[in-house]
Amino acid sequence: MRGQGGSSPGGSAIPPGDRSAKCELKYVGHPFVDVGAATIAAYFGKQRPEDVTAQEMEDFADYLRQQYQRKYLSSYLTCVFPNSAYVNPTSGEEKRKDYWAEHLYAYRELAGAEEGTCVLCGEPARVRAYRQHVPMLTGVGVVNFFPGGNAGLRLCPACMLSIAAAPLGCLWCGGKALLVHTDDPNLTFRFAKQHLAWHQRRLALDGDKYPGASQPQTRVIDNLRKLAAEAMERHEDAVDKTGRPTSLTAYHFTNSGQGPDIRIYHLPGMVFAFLMEAEADAYSEQWHKVVAAAWRTKEASDDRDTHRNYLYEDLFRLPDEWQRFVRIYLCRAKLLNTGKDDPRGDYGLDRDLDKLSWPLTELFLERVAGMDKHRIETIRTLADSLAKYIMERDYRLLRELHLARSYRGFRVALVNASVSEQRAGRPPLVTFDDFVTVFEYGEEDPRPDWSLSRDLVLLRILEQLYESHWLPKHADVLDLDLAERREKAREGQGMSRKTGPEGGIRGRKRQVFANGGQKRRPRRFAKVGKMAGNPGRTAQSGRSHPKRRQKPACVGDGPGKGSVAPASPLCRRLKLASSNLTVIIPLRSTGFSAM
């Protein structure tokens, strides 16, 4: 669609083609401008914003004016451009034309008075932008955060048009706009193109409510993986060809007057590099299995854009929580206290053998954790020797390593296995240098993450046992959960049969007194002062206990005077000569007698 006879909505007589050639779209490093410029280029099938012509800028401004006036889009645009002529029903025709002249057609007024220099690109500024023009700014007349006490942000026409186009390069997600910006302009362009296509499919429809997505972190990683897969199909590079590390930042924001808010999700370059390499043929099969097992099990809608993936969300917690990531997703450790729809509560080494992959784990340790290659190789060599020992000598070592509760117990299990090998005339399983490299900083100085090293060793062992087809013949070895429960039951021996290994109040008391009364039985009640005259009342609460009144008093003065029903058969009475108080003290029945 074209403009109205080449004149601006504000009534300018300057033809749009006279001076617009000087207005050039380009990347400036600002998220809103870069995404908007990429969106305009993608709309016309151009690879670079600089290739967009003046006539195409005019056509795209007309397209935005047509689409943004639709009531269908009002809920989305309200969170980006509140109180603007797009969504404000009280805006008259003249007010809307003035707004369009500033927001969409400012490039037509290049001969007008300058407002200084554009703060984003350095070109001559023509307009001042406020909250209704640029998200996350202040309103008209508010001078806070602006230099010189002059309200508003000075912008050039190209930056203003790019910002106007940015909503179509974002994703409508969870009631907010989701903008993705990267260090690589090519990748920023691909995200903007992908989101533009998402909007165009929905703009072809009509209705009362504009449909959106949810789960912003999941959407970012899911779309990134789609872009990487498309690039591989075309035999193209999904990242910067210069080899520079690329990072990604997602801005989940709302500019609504009811409560502006922004959440920033950053994906560091090391994590980005891992994701790209994990899609290669050498790792993709196992990586896809790991990802597929992290989707939420129950979804309220069949719309894929609303589904949640827990692994995708945890990627944004890297590299700070890389050890947690390795344990849960690569070593398949069960996550406790999860929701009913969280699949991580059903993870387990013995249940997810097909998802174990040492090459994928090694890639993660190198790219994200920054672990020394020598240590990674030593872990692999140690695990391979242990796997051979388990298959040929003693499979019980697998359970001992898995059930080790302490570093000392784990070390003892390895030492015993090495001793048995030496007694048989074979070399030891573990050498001193290898053990120190994997589990210690130095002699008798264990690493804080020794348990993670143990999990990595177990991962490699189980992978070797699985690939050698040894496990189907020894299925009972893999019931590690049952072995763990039995180990806990053995630790709880001596408790009452009624309560079982879990114990309980009664079971713990029986265990204590069976061991010679190492702990005193807790007092059930005591009496002080006049409360002692009533055998059915306690000093703590003063409440009456009818059944206790019928019990005989302690040996002494008889009922009524300073007597109370005994708390237990082990109690004896002591009289204090200096007062009328009678105190009940529990004593052990070993040689003591009542006074």
C-alpha positions in Angstrom: 0.0 0.0 0.0 1.2 3.5 -0.8 0.9 6.8 1.1 -1.7 9.5 0.3 -0.4 11.3 -2.8 3.2 11.4 -1.5 2.3 13.8 1.3 2.9 13.0 4.9 -0.1 12.4 7.3 1.0 15.6 9.0 0.4 17.7 5.9 4.0 18.1 4.7 4.4 19.3 1.1 7.9 17.7 0.7 7.7 14.8 -1.7 8.9 11.5 0.0 11.5 10.8 -2.6 13.4 14.2 -2.5 15.4 13.8 0.6 14.7 10.3 1.9 17.8 8.9 0.1 19.9 10.4 2.9 17.9 8.4 5.5 19.6 5.0 5.6 18.7 2.0 7.8 21.6 0.3 9.6 22.6 -1.6 12.7 23.7 0.7 15.5 24.1 -1.8 18.4 20.8 -0.9 20.1 18.4 -3.9 20.5 15.3 -2.0 19.4 16.9 -0.4 16.4 18.8 -3.5 15.3 15.8 -5.8 15.5 13.5 -3.2 13.8 16.0 -2.6 10.9 16.4 -6.4 10.4 12.6 -6.8 10.4 12.3 -4.2 7.6 15.0 -5.9 5.6 13.5 -9.3 6.0 10.1 -8.0 4.9 11.5 -7.1 1.5 13.8 -10.2 1.3 17.0 -8.2 1.8 19.9 -9.5 3.8 21.2 -6.0 4.9 19.2 -3.0 6.2 21.4 -0.8 4.1 19.9 -2.4 0.9 16.4 -1.1 1.7 15.5 1.7 -0.7 13.6 4.9 0.0 10.5 3.6 -1.8 10.5 0.4 0.3 10.7 2.5 3.5 7.6 4.4 2.4 5.8 1.1 1.6 6.7 -0.4 4.9 5.6 2.7 6.8 2.2 2.4 5.1 2.1 -1.3 6.0 2.7 -0.6 9.7 0.1 2.1 9.7 -2.5 -0.3 8.3 -1.7 -3.2 10.6 -1.2 -1.2 13.8 -4.6 0.3 13.6 -6.3 -3.1 13.8 -8.1 -3.7 17.1 -6.8 -7.3 16.7 -3.3 -6.1 17.6 -4.2 -3.6 20.4 -3.4 -6.0 23.3 0.1 -6.5 21.9 0.8 -2.9 21.0 -0.4 -1.7 24.4 2.6 -3.3 26.0 5.0 -1.7 23.5 3.5 1.7 22.7 1.0 2.6 25.4 -1.1 5.8 25.0 0.0 6.0 21.4 -2.4 6.8 18.5 -2.4 3.0 17.6 -4.2 2.0 20.8 -5.7 5.1 22.4 -9.4 5.3 21.3 -9.6 8.9 22.3 -7.1 10.0 19.7 -8.7 12.1 17.0 -7.8 12.2 13.3 -5.5 15.1 13.6 -3.7 13.7 16.6 -3.2 10.4 14.8 -1.7 12.1 11.8 0.7 14.0 13.9 1.8 10.8 15.7 2.3 9.0 12.4 4.3 11.9 11.1 6.7 11.5 14.0 6.8 7.7 14.4 6.5 6.4 10.8 7.1 9.2 8.3 9.8 11.4 10.0 12.2 10.7 7.2 10.0 12.9 5.0 11.0 16.0 7.0 14.7 15.9 6.6 14.7 19.6 5.6 13.1 20.6 8.9 14.8 22.0 12.0 17.3 19.6 13.6 17.0 18.5 17.3 20.8 17.9 17.6 22.4 14.6 17.1 20.8 11.2 17.3 21.8 9.5 20.6 21.9 6.1 18.9 23.6 6.5 15.6 25.1 10.0 15.5 23.0 11.2 12.5 21.1 14.5 12.7 18.0 14.1 14.9 14.6 15.4 13.8 12.3 14.3 16.6 12.2 13.8 20.3 10.9 10.4 21.5 8.9 9.6 24.6 7.2 6.6 26.1 4.6 6.3 23.4 7.4 6.2 20.8 10.2 4.1 22.4 9.6 1.4 25.0 10.9 1.9 28.6 11.2 5.7 28.3 9.4 8.3 30.5 6.4 10.3 29.5 6.2 13.8 27.9 7.6 16.5 30.2 9.5 14.2 32.5 13.1 15.4 32.6 14.6 12.6 34.7 17.4 10.7 33.1 17.8 13.2 30.2 20.8 15.5 29.7 20.5 19.2 30.1 17.1 19.1 31.7 15.5 18.6 28.2 12.8 15.9 28.2 12.7 13.3 25.4 15.2 11.2 23.5 16.7 12.7 20.3 16.4 10.3 17.4 16.9 10.4 13.7 14.1 9.3 11.3 15.8 6.0 10.4 16.1 4.9 14.1 12.6 6.0 14.7 11.2 3.9 11.9 13.3 0.9 13.0 11.9 1.2 16.5 8.4 1.4 15.1 9.0 -1.9 13.2 10.5 -3.7 16.2 7.2 -5.2 17.5 7.0 -7.3 14.4 10.5 -8.6 15.0 9.7 -9.5 18.6 7.6 -12.4 19.9 4.3 -11.8 21.7 5.0 -14.1 24.7 3.4 -14.3 28.1 1.7 -10.9 27.9 5.0 -9.2 27.1 7.2 -8.6 24.1 10.2 -10.9 23.7 13.1 -9.4 21.8 16.3 -11.3 20.9 19.5 -9.5 20.2 22.9 -11.1 19.5 26.5 -10.0 18.8 26.2 -11.5 15.3 24.1 -9.2 13.0 23.4 -12.2 10.8 21.8 -14.1 13.7 19.8 -11.1 14.8 18.5 -10.9 11.3 17.4 -14.5 11.3 15.6 -14.2 14.6 13.8 -11.1 13.4 12.9 -12.8 10.1 11.6 -15.8 12.1 9.4 -13.7 14.4 8.1 -11.6 11.4 6.9 -14.8 9.8 5.3 -15.8 13.1 3.3 -12.5 13.1 2.4 -12.7 9.5 0.7 -16.1 10.0 -1.4 -14.6 12.8 -2.1 -11.3 11.0 -3.7 -13.3 8.2 -6.4 -14.3 10.7 -8.8 -12.1 12.6 -10.5 -12.3 16.0 -11.0 -10.6 19.3 -7.7 -11.6 20.8 -4.3 -11.8 19.3 -2.9 -15.3 20.1 0.5 -15.4 21.7 3.1 -17.8 23.0 4.4 -18.4 26.6 7.6 -19.7 28.4 10.0 -17.1 27.0 13.3 -18.9 27.8 12.0 -22.1 26.1 11.0 -20.1 23.1 14.4 -18.5 22.7 16.4 -21.8 22.8 13.8 -23.7 20.7 13.9 -21.0 18.0 17.7 -20.9 18.1 17.9 -24.7 17.6 15.5 -24.4 14.6 17.7 -21.7 13.1 20.8 -23.9 13.5 19.0 -26.9 11.9 17.9 -24.8 9.0 21.4 -23.5 8.5 22.8 -27.0 8.5 20.2 -28.1 5.9 21.4 -25.3 3.6 25.1 -26.1 4.5 25.5 -22.6 5.9 27.1 -21.4 9.2 24.6 -20.6 11.9 27.0 -18.3 13.6 29.6 -15.6 12.8 32.0 -16.8 10.2 34.8 -14.8 11.7 35.1 -17.2 14.6 34.3 -14.6 17.2 32.3 -15.9 20.3 28.7 -15.0 19.9 26.5 -14.3 22.9 22.7 -13.9 23.0 20.5 -11.6 25.1 16.7 -11.8 25.3 14.6 -8.9 26.6 11.2 -9.9 27.9 9.5 -6.5 28.6 6.3 -4.6 28.9 5.9 -0.9 28.6 2.4 -0.8 30.0 1.5 2.1 32.2 0.0 -0.3 34.7 3.5 -1.6 35.6 6.5 -1.5 33.2 8.8 -4.4 33.7 11.7 -6.1 31.9 13.5 -9.4 32.4 16.9 -10.0 30.8 18.1 -13.5 29.9 21.7 -13.8 28.8 23.2 -16.7 27.0 27.1 -16.5 27.2 29.3 -17.2 24.3 30.6 -20.5 25.7 27.0 -21.8 26.2 26.1 -20.6 22.7 29.1 -22.4 21.2 28.1 -25.7 23.0 24.6 -25.5 21.6 25.8 -25.0 18.1 28.3 -27.9 18.3 25.8 -30.2 20.0 23.7 -30.0 16.8 26.6 -31.6 14.8 26.3 -35.2 13.5 28.7 -36.5 16.1 26.5 -35.4 19.1 23.0 -34.6 17.7 21.4 -38.0 18.2 22.1 -38.2 21.9 21.6 -34.5 22.4 18.1 -34.7 20.9 17.2 -37.5 23.3 18.4 -35.5 26.3 16.4 -32.5 25.2 13.3 -34.5 24.4 13.3 -36.0 28.0 13.1 -32.5 29.5 9.8 -31.3 28.1 7.0 -30.8 30.6 4.9 -34.0 30.8 1.4 -32.3 31.0 0.5 -29.3 28.9 -2.8 -27.4 28.9 -2.7 -26.8 25.2 -1.6 -28.6 22.0 0.0 -25.3 20.8 3.8 -26.0 20.7 4.5 -22.3 21.4 3.2 -22.7 24.9 5.1 -25.8 25.9 7.9 -25.7 28.5 11.3 -27.3 28.5 13.3 -27.4 31.8 16.7 -28.0 30.1 16.2 -24.9 27.9 15.5 -22.8 31.0 18.6 -24.1 32.9 20.8 -23.2 30.0 20.4 -19.5 31.1 21.8 -20.5 34.5 25.1 -21.5 33.0 28.0 -21.3 33.5 27.4 -20.6 37.2 25.5 -23.8 37.8 27.3 -26.1 35.4 27.8 -28.8 38.0 24.0 -29.0 38.6 23.4 -29.2 34.8 25.9 -32.0 34.4 24.4 -34.0 37.3 20.8 -33.7 36.2 20.9 -33.8 32.4 24.1 -35.6 31.5 24.5 -37.9 34.5 20.7 -38.3 34.8 20.6 -37.7 38.6 17.0 -37.6 40.0 15.8 -34.2 41.0 14.0 -34.1 44.3 10.9 -32.1 45.3 9.7 -31.6 41.7 6.2 -31.0 40.5 3.9 -33.7 39.0 4.6 -32.5 35.5 8.4 -32.2 35.9 10.0 -35.2 34.2 13.3 -34.7 36.1 11.8 -36.4 39.1 11.9 -39.7 37.2 15.5 -39.4 36.0 18.0 -42.1 37.0 21.3 -43.7 35.7 19.7 -47.1 35.5 16.6 -45.9 33.7 18.2 -43.6 31.2 21.0 -45.6 29.8 20.1 -44.7 26.2 20.6 -41.0 27.0 24.1 -41.4 28.4 26.8 -40.0 26.2 30.4 -39.5 27.1 31.3 -37.5 23.9 28.5 -35.1 24.6 29.5 -34.7 28.3 33.1 -34.2 27.2 32.1 -31.4 24.9 30.1 -29.7 27.7 33.0 -30.0 30.1 35.4 -28.4 27.6 33.2 -25.7 26.2 31.1 -24.6 29.3 32.9 -25.8 32.4 36.4 -25.1 31.1 37.7 -28.3 32.6 41.3 -29.3 31.8 41.5 -31.7 28.9 44.0 -33.8 30.8 41.6 -34.3 33.7 38.8 -35.2 31.3 41.0 -37.8 29.6 42.0 -39.2 33.0 38.4 -39.6 34.0 37.6 -41.5 30.8 40.7 -43.8 31.2 39.9 -44.5 34.9 36.2 -45.3 34.1 37.2 -47.6 31.2 39.5 -49.6 33.5 36.8 -49.8 36.2 34.2 -50.9 33.6 36.5 -53.8 32.5 37.0 -54.8 36.1 33.2 -54.8 36.8 32.5 -57.0 33.7 35.3 -59.5 34.2 36.0 -59.5 38.0 33.4 -58.1 40.4 30.2 -56.3 39.5 29.6 -55.4 43.1 32.1 -52.5 42.7 29.4 -50.6 40.7 27.0 -50.6 43.7 29.8 -49.7 46.1 30.8 -46.6 44.0 27.2 -45.5 43.6 26.2 -45.9 47.2 29.3 -44.3 48.7 28.1 -41.7 51.2 31.4 -40.0 51.8 34.7 -39.4 50.1 36.4 -41.8 52.4 34.0 -44.6 51.6 34.4 -44.0 47.9 38.2 -44.0 48.2 38.2 -47.2 50.2 36.1 -49.0 47.6 38.7 -48.1 44.9 41.6 -49.0 47.1 40.1 -52.4 47.9 39.5 -53.1 44.2 43.1 -52.2 43.4 44.4 -54.4 46.2 42.4 -57.4 44.9 43.9 -56.9 41.5 47.4 -56.7 42.9 46.9 -59.9 44.9 45.9 -61.6 41.6 49.2 -60.5 40.1 47.6 -57.8 37.9 48.4 -54.1 37.8 46.4 -51.8 40.2 43.1 -50.3 38.9 43.9 -46.8 40.0 47.3 -45.2 40.0 48.3 -42.4 42.5 48.6 -39.8 39.8 45.3 -40.6 38.2 43.5 -40.6 41.5 44.9 -37.2 42.5 44.2 -35.7 39.1 40.5 -36.7 39.2 39.6 -36.5 42.9 42.1 -34.4 44.8 44.0 -31.1 44.6 46.9 -32.8 46.5 47.5 -35.7 48.9 44.7 -35.8 51.5 43.1 -32.7 50.0 39.9 -33.8 48.2 38.2 -31.6 45.6 34.9 -30.0 46.7 33.4 -31.4 43.5 34.7 -35.0 44.1 31.1 -36.3 43.9 30.7 -34.8 40.5 33.9 -36.6 39.4 32.3 -39.8 40.8 29.2 -39.2 38.8 31.2 -38.7 35.6 33.1 -41.9 36.3 29.8 -43.7 36.8 28.4 -42.2 33.6 31.3 -43.5 31.5 31.2 -46.9 33.2 27.5 -47.4 32.5 27.9 -46.2 28.9 30.7 -48.8 28.4 28.6 -51.6 30.0 25.6 -50.6 27.8 27.5 -50.5 24.6 29.2 -53.9 25.3 25.8 -55.6 25.7 26.8 -56.8 29.2 23.9 -55.3 31.0 21.0 -57.4 29.6 22.6 -60.4 31.3 23.1 -58.7 34.6 19.9 -56.6 34.9 19.8 -56.9 38.7 23.0 -54.9 38.9 21.2 -51.8 37.6 18.6 -51.7 40.4 20.6 -49.0 42.1 17.5 -47.6 43.8 16.7 -50.9 45.5 20.3 -51.3 46.6 20.2 -47.8 48.1 17.0 -48.6 50.0 18.6 -51.8 51.4 21.7 -49.8 52.4 19.5 -47.4 54.4 17.6 -50.3 56.0 20.8 -51.8 57.2 21.8 -48.5 58.7 18.5 -48.3 60.5 18.8 -51.8 62.2 18.0 -51.8 65.9 14.8 -49.8 65.6 11.4 -51.2 66.5 9.7 -53.5 64.0 6.5 -51.4 64.3 8.1 -48.3 63.0 10.5 -50.0 60.5 13.8 -48.5 59.3 12.2 -45.1 59.0 12.0 -45.0 62.8 9.6 -42.9 64.8 9.2 -41.5 68.3 8.5 -44.9 69.9 11.2 -46.6 67.9 13.8 -44.1 68.8 13.0 -44.3 72.5 13.2 -48.1 72.5 16.6 -47.9 70.8 17.9 -45.4 73.3 16.9 -47.3 76.4 17.9 -50.7 75.0 21.4 -49.3 74.8 21.7 -48.6 78.5 19.7 -45.4 78.8 22.2 -43.1 77.1 19.5 -40.4 76.9 16.9 -39.6 79.5 13.2 -40.1 78.6 11.6 -36.6 78.1 9.5 -35.4 81.0 5.9 -35.7 80.4 4.9 -33.3 83.2 6.2 -31.8 86.4 4.6 -30.0 89.4 5.6 -26.9 91.2 4.1 -25.3 94.3 0.4 -25.6 94.9 -0.1 -27.4 91.6 1.3 -30.5 93.4 -1.8 -30.8 95.6 -3.9 -31.9 92.6 -2.7 -35.3 91.3 -4.6 -34.7 88.1 -3.2 -31.3 87.1 0.1 -30.4 85.4 2.3 -27.4 86.0 2.6 -26.7 82.3 -1.0 -26.5 81.3 -3.1 -26.8 84.5 -5.5 -29.1 82.7 -7.1 -32.0 84.5 -6.5 -35.6 83.5 -9.3 -37.8 85.0 -7.6 -41.0 84.3 -4.4 -40.0 86.1 -6.3 -39.2 89.3 -7.0 -42.9 89.7 -3.4 -43.8 89.6 -1.6 -44.4 92.9 0.8 -41.7 94.1 4.5 -42.1 94.6 5.7 -43.8 97.7 5.8 -41.2 100.5 3.2 -39.0 102.1 0.2 -40.7 100.4 -2.4 -39.1 98.3 -3.2 -35.4 98.7 -0.2 -33.9 100.2 2.6 -33.0 97.7 2.0 -36.1 95.6 1.4 -36.7 92.0 1.0 -39.6 89.7 4.5 -40.7 88.4 5.5 -39.8 84.9 7.0 -43.3 84.4 8.1 -46.3 86.5 11.6 -45.0 86.6 10.8 -41.8 88.5 11.7 -41.4 92.2 10.8 -38.6 94.6 13.3 -36.3 96.2 12.2 -34.0 99.1 13.9 -30.6 99.5 14.2 -29.9 103.2 14.3 -26.2 102.8 10.9 -25.9 101.0 7.6 -27.6 100.5 8.3 -28.2 96.8 8.3 -31.7 95.5 10.2 -32.3 92.3 9.8 -35.3 90.1 13.2 -36.3 88.6 13.6 -39.3 86.2 16.4 -41.6 87.3 17.9 -44.7 85.9 16.9 -47.9 87.7 20.5 -48.8 88.7 21.2 -48.8 92.4 19.3 -45.5 93.2 16.4 -45.6 95.7 13.8 -43.1 96.9 14.7 -40.9 99.9 
